[in-house]
Amino acid sequence: MQFNAPRGTNDILPPASLKWQYIEKITRELFADYNYEEIRTPIFEYTELFQRGIGEVTDIVEKEMYTFEDKGGRSITLRPEGTASVIRSFLENKIYGQAQPTKYYYIGPMFRYERPQSGRFRQFHQLGVEAVGSNDPALDAEIISLGMRFLLKFGLEDLSLHLNSVGCKSCRPKYVDVLKDYLIKNRDLLCDDCKSRIERNPLRVLDCKNERCHSVINDAPKIVDHLCGECDEHFSSVQEYLDILKIDYNINPKLVRGLDYYTNTAFEIKDSSLGAQNTVFGGGRYNGLAEEVGGKDIPGIGFALGIERLLLSIEAQNIELPVEKGIDLYITVIGENAKKEAFRLNDLLRNTGFKTDIDYLNRSVRSQMKSADRMNADYTIILGEDELKNDSATIRNMKTGDEKSIKLSSLIEEMKQLVYGEEKQDE
Ligand code: HAM
């Protein structure tokens, strides 16, 4: 019997995992430049957090959550996203009592029971940021610019930033009424899903990917024309700050995002080189979320990006990430005595900071050299009885083929010289 990984999940194997490590490294470096600190929340939460936070009438909560009862009879859900957990943690740990805003980032797996396809998985990985405790539109622009800069760090091009404002709890309901009237009038032209959305959550209609609904959606009243004075001013100000940073954007009145917690700024970055799942990342403000899940009125804004989608973009744009698999030295062994010395030297080299390896299958010299090649070793050394007896061995540069005879007893010094050059040795 053979097991396969569950549908919609992936093993991340080397050398691909090197790319993941590289992305995570860039994330940590860049996000630290913007003064965001890492938060790690549990992989599962009580189901109600997501029901209240994300909204009952959303695809995520209605259809996509991995929900189960634990042995204590509590309803538990594998997190489908990170924002609700971050706000839960912010409230639970009373972080609001500290100087604001609080700027967090996270990297980790999320779970949604979606139909798997290119760029869409059931376990996927997000990296995200959340800035909590300020409603300053400059912070919206900071978050958006951080997202853009992050993508540019990988050399991505042809990205488009879509921007909208979805208003607040005072102006949005009025807009929703106007939208609802319009949708009722055009009901017959909508797909069955959208027909049922008219009553339950008309904003979701704007999100519909069904071709049939496009003409109705295109002519629908726009939320930006129905914002209250405060929201309108906030939205203009976000744009002004983006202009200061010379960040281009398209105002997209259809952009409402798939989660109900958004207020004011909503944005997505799309990569035209991707297929149907072309949103690399999305985010926005969620000034009502803390109140929904904890009763405190605390503003926040953030975004999350799918790492799998980022990798697809990188691939689609033929970008080679600067990652290289390799070790400094492979020790090729002949005979049992030499194996023991090689084993000792291998340990010593590693303890000195070199990446090294030896054979563990008692293979022929030829096979060991093949392993060295496969491991992308910069150097190899052959160790047999003669080398031990004469305290002498030959180091081979695998790239140039150059060979150098050295004293085995000064292997560490020789390696320092070869790998780091003169400077390091003088330090
Ligand atoms: P979201 O738009 O649901 O927002 O997800 C953000 C990103 O996660 C998407 O743009 C996509 O790259 C990736 N993603 C989502 N679902 C999948 C999937 N099934 N497979 C692969 N990638 C996926 C949120 O999750 C919000 N929490 C973002 C946010 C943070 N808003 C404010 N702060």
Boltz pocket constraint, residues with backbone or C-beta under 6 A from the ligand:
constraints:
  - pocket:
      binder: B
      contacts: [[A, 80], [A, 81], [A, 82], [A, 83], [A, 112], [A, 114], [A, 119], [A, 120], [A, 121], [A, 122], [A, 124], [A, 125], [A, 126], [A, 128], [A, 129], [A, 130], [A, 258], [A, 259], [A, 279], [A, 280], [A, 281], [A, 282], [A, 283], [A, 284], [A, 285], [A, 286], [A, 301], [A, 302], [A, 303], [A, 304], [A, 305], [A, 306], [A, 307], [A, 308], [A, 309]]
      max_distance: 6.0
